[in-house]
């Protein structure tokens, strides 16, 4: 994963729990990097070790950490120079979710080694959709829940998201039922 992800984890921990907790997490994860470089690639294992250590140090489940990170990621990337680009891919939550693959293609121009997930949306009713999430990476479905909740805040939309199928149980993809109501 790119350093931008690990830097965001660091910023999340420091802003909510303090720099001392971040140092404790880095030590527990055996990460000897003083500063993550946003545009540099790091092994996925670094991110997984940070999440595992954060879970232990903060006494939160890895799923809770990943969900909180997903919500934080929306705000973080908006303030780290990607806000204008995000604005180009939708004016509403469903429109933005429908354009996630296009967004990742655009981001791939700046991050040539990016291995993004893929998303498909299927509208069920005027106020709900199925979001299908395909990824080569394991354990990130809680982050999707957080991302959708964070996007709900961005678009001032009340969101209820429930995972309806999981790759962990043999499905081809993780799938979520997203109910939304514009505020």
N, C-alpha and C positions, 0 to 999 in steps of 0.2 A: 504494500500500500504506500501511497505517497505520504511524505512527511506532514502534509497539510492535515491529514486525519489524526496523526499522533499529536501534532501541535494543538489541534482542537480538543483532544482528550485532556491534554495538559491544561489548557485554558479553562475548560469546564471544571476540572478538579480544583485548580487554584482559585477560581472565582467563587466557587460554592463551599469549598472545604479548607482552603488555605494552602500556602506554599509548602508548609511543613508536611502536610498530608501527601502532597505531590512527591516530595523527596522520599518519603517513606514508601510510597507506591513504586517509584523508580528503583529503589534499593531492593524491595521485595521481588520485583520483576527482573532484577539483575540487568537493568538498562543503564549503560554508562554513557549516554548521550546527553550533553549539556543543553543543546538546543536542536530541535528537529528542523530541518530545512524543508520548507513547503514543497518545493519542486523536485526533491530527491526521493528516489524509491527506497523503501525499507522492506525487509521480509515481513510477510503477514504475521509471522510468529511474534514479532515485536509488539504489534497491536494486541494480539491475543494474550500475551503475557501481561501487558499493561491492564487490560480489562480484568483478568484473573486476580492480579494483585490489588487492583482497586476494589474489587468485590470483597476481598479478605480484609483489607485495611478499613474500608468504609462500612463494612458489615451490611452490604447490600448484595442481592443476587446478581449474577452476571446479566441476567435478563433486564433487571431494573437499571443497571449501569448502561446497557446498550440502548434501552428505551430513552433514558434521560439524554444520552449522547445524540440520539436521532433528533430529538426536539431541539437540542442545543445547536446541532449541525446547521439547521435551516437559518437560524439567526446568525451564527458564526460566519457561514459562507457569504451571507448578505453583506456583512460588515467587512469581510476580508477581500472585497473587490469583485465579487461575483453577483452582487445585487441587481445591477442593470441587466446582466445577462439573464438572470432568473426571471426578471420582469418580461422578457421577450417571449417566454414560453407559456404564458397563460395569465388570464385576468381572474380566473376562478379556480378553486381547488380541482374540480373534475377536469378542466381544460389543462391545467398544469400536470396532473397525474398522467393524462393522455399523452403529453409531450415529453415525458421523462427520458425516453430513449433518444429523442432529438437533442435534448439538453446534454446528455452524456456524450453524444457525437460531437457536439460543439466544444465541450470541455476537453475532449480527446485531442483537439488541436494543440492545446497548451500542455497536455500531459500525454505524450505519445505512447507510453507504456501502460496507459490506463486499461484496466480490465473491468469495465463497468457491468453492473447487473443489467437485466432487461426487464421491462414492465409491460404488461398488457392490461387494458381496462375493458370491462364489459359492463355497460349500463344495464341496471336491473329495472329501476324506476327513476322518476325525476330527481329523487333525493338519495339515491344509493347506487353503488357500483361494486363490482368485484375487481380487485386489484391482484393480478398474478405477478409474482416476483420470481425471477429466474436468476440464479447466481452460481458460480463455481465455488464460491466461498461458503463455508459452514457457519452456522450459528448467528447469522445477522438478521434473522427475521424480527427479533425484538426491536432492532434499530429501525426497521421499516415502520413499525407501529409508532415509534417516536417521531420519525420523519413526517408521517401523515398528520400527527397531532401538531407538530411544529408548523406544517404548511397550513393547517386549519387556523392557527393564530395569525399567520402571515396574511391569509385571505379573509380574516374575520368571519370564519365559518365554524360553527359548532360541529364537532366531529365525534363519531362513535366508531371505533374500529375493532373488529373481532377476527382473529385468525380462524379460518374455516377448514384449511387443510395444510399439511406440513410435509416437507421432504423427509423429515425425521421418521415419518410413519409410512414412507414409500411413495408418496405422491410425486409427480413430475416437477411440481413447483410449490412454493408457499403461496397460499391464496388468502385474501382478506376481504371481508365484507365491510365496506366503508359507507356509513350513513352520514349525511351531512345536511346542514341547514344554514344558509347564509344569514348572518346576523344583521 
